[in-house]
Each structure stands twice: as C-alpha cells, then as structure tokens.
Amino acid sequence: MSTALQSQMVERCSDVVAHLSQALQQRSIAVVAVAGESGYGKTTFLEQCRRALAGTERAAVALVLCPAPLGTQAKPIYQPLYPFVKAIEQLLSNPQQKAKRRLVLNIGLSVLGMIPLIGSLFDVTKEVLRDMREYRRETDSQHGTETQQMAESLLAMAEESPLVLLLDDAQWLDAASIEVLEHLVSSERRVPLGIVLAYEPSVVEAQNPAVGLLLTQHPSIRRLELPLLSRAELRLLAASMLECYQPNPIFDEWLLQHSGGVPGIAAAYLQYFRQHPPFAPDGTLRQEVLQTDWRPASLHVLIEQTVAALAEDEKLILATCAAEGMQCTVFVASQLLQRDPIATVRLLRSLQQRTGVITSLGMQRLYGTETTVYAFTHVGYYRFFAEYPEYEERVELHSRIAAILEQQAHSANDDALSEQLAPLIAAHYVEAGNNAAAAAVFEHLYHDAVRHGHELLANYARHEGGITDAPSTATQQSTLTEALEAIIEQWARGAIHHAYRMAQQLSLENATASERVLAELVQVRLLLDVGQTEQAQYRLPGLISAAQSLKMPDVESLAYSLAVVLDLAQQRLRHGWEHAQLAASRSADGSLPVALVALTNGALLLRQSGNRNWRILARSAQRLAQQLGYSSLADAL
C-alpha cells in the first residue's frame, strides 16, 4: 500500500516513534512487534516510522526486508543473521558512517567476515573482509558464540551513537537472528537501541513459531496490531486518491462494508474507482457505479485480477523473474531470457510502468557483481508468478539459475563469495527437485566453513544438509563407480562446477588401482573444464603411466583421449594427433564406448587442423554412436 497512513495508523506510528525516542534518550533498549496480515500496511507503517525517526532523532536508522521463501518452498533456506548483517551494511554504507568501519573492527565485529551475504559488505568488500579475517585470527581467544558476538557488536555500535533497526517481514527471521534478538532483549546494558519487527501472525503460527515464542517469552517487548480503517479514515483515504471526491454517507458506507476496513482492499477499490469515477465533476455521486460486479474479496483476488490482464508472454517473463526470488536481477534475468542486459532492462522497465507488479531498486552489488535489481511490489504477486510455471518449466529455471550462480562463484575465485552463494545455489537445487545436488553443496559448504573456522555457517550447513558430525563421503554412501556416474551426469547436464566439487570430494582410500586411475582421469577432465589447465597438465603424465601399467585397454585409451583434449586446449595439434592414434590403437582391444571417444576426439582434432579426412572419422563415429544409442551425439556429429 503506497498511500499515506491516516488517523489511527498515524497515531500508532506516532506512539511507536515516541516510545523509541524516549528509549533512545534514556539510553535503553526498546523492542516493538507490529502485527498485521497481508494488506494491513506494515511496510508503509515502517517507512513512516523511518521518516519520522530520521526527521526528529539523531539516530542511525536501517530498514531491512527479511528474505521470503524461494519459489514454492514452505520455508526459506535462510542465510544466517541476514537481517542484521544487511542492516549493518546499510548503516555503514552511509558516507557519514565511513569513520565507523575501524570502530566496527575494534569492537569485535569479526563475525561479519563469517556470514554469507549476497551483496557487498560496506563498499570495499574484499579489503574489509581481509581486515576482518585478520582481526578474527588475532582474537580467536575471545569468548562467546557468533550470535553473542553479533549482539554485543550491535550494542557497541548503539553505545557509540543511537541505533534503530526496522525489520519488515519478520515472520521469516532465521534461528540465528532470533537468538540475537533474545540476547538483545535480555541485555541489561544501557545503550540507545530500538528495534521494530513487522510480521504476519498467521504465517508465524503456521511456519515459524519460534518468532511467536520470542514475542510471548519477553514481557519487555511492546506488541501492537495494525488497526482496520474507520469510516473517517476511509474518507481521508478516498479524498487523497479520488478526484472530485465529496464526503457522501452512501459511498462511505459502501466502501466500509466492501473493504472491511482492510487498508489494502480499500486502496484496491479506490484504485478501481480512479478508472471508473463514482463522482461527477460537481461532486455528486453516480450511484450506478456502486452496482459494479468487481469484487476484490481479498488482496490476493485483486492480484489475480491484475495479472489476468497480462499477455501470456508477459506472465512468462515475470515468472522467470520470480524464479530468482522476491528480488530479481538483470544479471540473472538476461541469461534466463537469453537477451542482452540493455534489452532486459528495457523489457523490465516497460513491465514496471505498465503493470506495477515490479519496481526498480536501482543498481546494487549482488552475486559479486553490480547489476540493476527489481523487486515484486507485493508478496502476493511474487507468489503468483513463482507458482505460475509448470513442473518442467520450474525445474529447468531453477537448474539454470543454480548453474549461473555456480559459474559466478567459480569465476570470481573468491572463497567469501562462494560461501555467500552456496545457500542460494542449494535453495535453487531444492526447488528444482535435485536434493542430491543441494546436499552436495551443503556438504562442501560445511567442510569449507569448518576449515575457515566459521562455526555458525558450519552449523547452518550441517543442519540444512542433514550432515552428521562425521559426514559420509560419496564412496561410503555408494560404490565409487556410482559416485563417478553421478559426477558425469552433472557434467553432462552442464553443472560443471558442481561436478568439479563432487569430484574433488571423492575418497579414493579403498579404491582399486583401476578405479583410482579412472577417478583421477575424471578429476583432470573437470580441471580442464574449469580452466585449471596447468594443474591438469601437471597430473596427466603420471596418470598415463599408471594407465599403461594396468594393461587395461579401456583405461589406457581414455588416458590418451584425455591427453588429446589437453592438446586441443593448448593448440598442440601435432602432439594431439600422436595421442589420438594411441587412443585409437588401444581402443581396438577395448569396449565400443571407449572406441567412440577415441574416434570423436580424432575427428575433432583433424577438423581443427584443417585436415579434410576429419569427415571420414566423423562418419565412423556417427555410425557407432547410432549403434550404441547415443542419438544426441550422433546428431551433433
């Protein structure tokens, strides 16, 4: 709801602001919980509070939206402490707060360097993170969990200058953030700190009861419910939205009865009456207008009626955006829509102007890159379009987003960014129905977090991934052959970086000699795909020697075929032809699939070197591929 708050809501806002102002002046902690269902104006309420506090207090104020669930999942895959980390980032990105960066480090906010955040920490991410990691190493002996450190850091920031945090959609608070709030409301420190939580009671009761438990356990938390609009308030709202409006008992009563006083529904009716004016220029009521069959019985019905006017291609574009989440980026959307970034921006801007379903948040730094961000203007719109695609479409969209984010994580070559992206990659795999891939991401994140000393992140990954204290490896869960098949399946689907991580985690402790060589050949092949050519070149000669000693034609032929791939990558065509001939000669005594690999590599090598005979090998490979049932490879050849 974008209209100004009226009467009782203004009074409630004034009460909250007065309560926070008094707490700040008395250097005490104040927490207020604002309850309201969808359409009750919670976001507008918080924005009004933000403006009032910014205008009357010298407090630093941050308004943060807690992330909603992704796609059709019942709950979000949380990023630990996201609301508080995002609030601190927002506060310290203010030019007037730059001097506080060193203060943040000095008061022990090393926890920021351990938390995944899709964005930039402050405005010099890598430098600050490097400082934080160094600071953490210097203070490893400090006591307290990471949630306690976060709470203490917020208290220290507030002690330096008054601080107010406004958290919207608090029904989605993660467990770690709830623990931070418990530390804050239980603290006896005398610091000027205010927190306002806006939440939907029905969602809390159904999906996140821990938030409700927090609110009922602490009597110091002030609780209020956003009120329904009275007849007088509806008149004020109508006057602000309609031209030629004159107070009219018939119209006012009609609006009250049909909206039930729900701000969002009342605003929806008034928006409708903007297009179908109920008042003549002289202010008289056109009673026939009130006989309309248009009925937004709920805000979600209104949303469905709004999107019903969209063309099918527009719905599919918005559904593609919703696959990324409540907020979508030009960075991801342009790849999903297969358009260049400029065309994508123009398309989304057009949808924003014509539908109001999305709105631009401007340039932000997300996924380690600067990109324009759009957000759905209401969670109802987001839910509609997130559920709009059919099953196959949804699987494909989320699989592609996971692959895009994996590619971004790898190309940046930044451990911090990889940790930031891992929860989202896993979330998209879950939405795509690929729970095995999500579990592998969480296991990789768990091991990285343990190695870097990120206790909170390790606990989070262990919980979300169902990892035991002694996580089982792929070879403990299944045979090495089955593990290699799973890796190759991921590789064939284009999830190169996920396959690479799976291959790096293989345990070869109990493998036979031939299994070990095969597994290492797969690892080296993936090294080439992810661009680590020098490491592949270093490992391959030893693998070829090991394959030769096995006296197994298939393994030896595959080793030489891998050498051909390396030679092609390095443009060493003469060496490549030598290796291709060796691969072909060894495959003569081996299996047909291995012979197909040798033939295909030979055809590619000859074609790249300009030798016309490549077609002969290609035709042979094509016939063999058809014989073996590899229709896609046969078509490609």
Order of alpha helices (4+ residues) and beta strands (2+ residues): alpha-beta-alpha-beta-alpha-alpha-alpha-alpha-beta-alpha-beta-alpha-alpha-beta-alpha-alpha-alpha-alpha-alpha-beta-alpha-alpha-beta-beta-alpha-alpha-alpha-alpha-alpha-alpha-alpha-alpha-alpha-alpha-alpha-alpha-alpha-alpha-alpha
